[in-house]
Amino acid sequence: MLTHMSETVSRHAYELLSRAEVVQLIENVKKYAPELVQEAFPNIVTYAVFQRILSNLLKEGIPIKDMVTIIETIIDASAATRDVDAITERIRVALKRTITRKFCENGQMKVITLDAELEKTIITSMSKSEQGIYLSLSPDILQNVLSQLAENIKRFNELSNKPIILTSHVIRIYFYRLIEQFYPNIYVLSFNEIANNVQIQAIGNISS
């Protein structure tokens, strides 16, 4: 129960992250990496964008203690894109050791996987609007996915594990945004975010 409460509080930390706290975080980094901070702010990334990036990470339960890696990745990624979602995804890959430590137990990670045909269907359903990319799955396919997901989450609850879905990096963020409307405490990770030495144990699969 206490673990569940801790996870719930952690997943809502992004709602409490103020601009003043973001500025303080940057000031703290400046004490041991002043040149890095000077390079990044404000020419490459503004405080407002940095706050959005940190909020994206916190919302999905990703620790932000490794500020040097986060800022370095923003600098590198910004040479190719200014899209906040794309930069956040690059940071998640750079934080694979942190992510692995959080979700791995005894060298293993129990996950729910998506079969190849479903991933293809999801990629085909990716649509673009002024607000960005989203998934436009048919109601029948979505209901089928949610039904299978509900059964798989029951297995995780029996094992007292955090429900984790493992996908390709191409669909990760979009699948998460689709699913979290129904399961706000779900974790969706990509293969690129997991260290190579981790043994992946699929305890469930979602098919098309």
SVG drawing of the C-alpha trace seen along z (x, -y; Angstrom):
<svg xmlns="http://www.w3.org/2000/svg" viewBox="-15 -33 47 48">
<polyline fill="none" stroke="black" stroke-width="0.4" points="0.0,0.0 2.8,-2.4 4.7,-1.6 1.6,-2.2 1.1,-5.6 4.7,-6.5 4.4,-5.7 1.2,-7.7 2.8,-10.8 5.8,-10.3 3.7,-10.2 2.1,-13.5 5.3,-15.3 5.1,-17.0 2.0,-18.9 4.0,-20.4 7.0,-21.5 7.0,-25.3 9.1,-27.7 10.9,-28.8 11.8,-25.2 13.2,-24.8 15.3,-27.9 16.6,-26.5 17.5,-23.2 19.5,-25.0 21.2,-27.2 22.2,-24.0 23.7,-22.5 25.6,-25.8 27.6,-25.1 29.3,-22.1 28.8,-22.5 28.7,-26.2 29.9,-26.0 27.2,-23.5 24.5,-25.7 25.9,-28.7 25.9,-26.8 22.4,-25.6 20.5,-28.5 18.8,-30.5 20.3,-30.3 19.5,-26.6 16.7,-26.0 14.5,-28.4 13.4,-27.9 9.8,-27.3 10.8,-24.6 13.1,-23.0 10.2,-22.9 8.0,-21.1 10.8,-18.5 11.2,-17.8 7.4,-17.6 7.2,-15.1 9.8,-12.9 8.2,-13.2 4.7,-12.4 6.0,-9.0 7.9,-8.4 11.4,-9.0 13.8,-10.3 15.5,-13.6 18.4,-13.5 21.0,-13.2 20.6,-16.8 24.0,-16.8 22.9,-14.0 19.5,-15.7 21.0,-19.1 23.8,-17.6 21.2,-15.6 19.0,-18.7 22.0,-20.5 22.8,-17.6 19.2,-16.9 18.4,-20.6 20.9,-20.6 18.4,-18.4 15.0,-19.3 13.2,-21.8 10.2,-19.4 9.8,-18.9 8.5,-15.4 11.4,-14.3 13.9,-15.8 12.3,-14.1 12.5,-10.7 16.2,-11.3 16.7,-12.1 14.9,-8.9 17.3,-6.8 20.3,-8.7 18.8,-7.9 18.6,-4.1 20.7,-3.2 18.4,-5.2 15.3,-3.7 16.8,-0.2 17.6,-0.6 14.0,-1.8 12.2,1.0 14.6,3.9 14.5,6.5 17.4,8.9 18.5,8.4 15.0,9.1 12.2,7.0 8.7,8.3 6.7,6.7 3.7,6.8 4.7,6.8 2.9,5.9 3.0,8.3 4.5,7.2 1.2,6.9 -0.3,4.7 2.7,2.4 2.3,2.1 -1.4,1.3 -0.5,-1.4 2.2,-2.9 -0.3,-3.0 -2.8,-4.8 -0.5,-7.6 -2.1,-10.9 -0.9,-14.5 -2.8,-17.6 -1.9,-21.1 -1.5,-19.6 1.0,-17.0 0.9,-13.3 -1.8,-11.0 -3.1,-7.5 -6.4,-7.1 -7.1,-3.5 -10.6,-2.2 -12.9,-1.7 -12.9,2.1 -9.1,2.3 -8.8,-0.1 -11.4,1.9 -9.6,5.1 -6.3,3.6 -7.8,2.3 -9.5,5.6 -6.3,7.6 -4.4,4.9 -6.9,5.3 -6.2,9.1 -2.5,8.5 -2.6,5.9 -4.4,8.5 -1.3,10.7 1.0,7.9 -1.2,7.1 -0.9,10.8 2.9,10.4 2.9,7.1 4.8,5.6 4.4,2.2 2.5,2.8 5.1,2.1 4.4,2.2 7.4,2.6 7.2,1.2 9.4,0.0 10.7,-3.6 8.7,-4.7 5.3,-4.4 6.2,-4.6 5.1,-8.1 1.9,-8.0 0.9,-4.6 1.5,-5.8 -0.7,-8.9 -3.5,-6.7 -3.4,-4.2 -2.8,-6.5 -6.3,-8.0 -7.6,-4.6 -4.7,-3.5 -3.0,-6.6 -0.5,-4.6 0.8,-2.4 4.4,-2.5 5.3,-2.4 9.0,-1.8 10.8,-1.3 13.5,1.3 16.0,-1.6 15.5,-2.6 16.6,0.7 20.2,1.7 21.4,4.6 22.3,6.8 18.7,7.0 16.7,10.2 13.3,9.3 10.5,11.6 7.3,11.2 4.4,12.2 1.8,11.1 1.3,10.1 -1.2,7.8 -2.1,8.9 -4.2,7.3"/>
</svg>
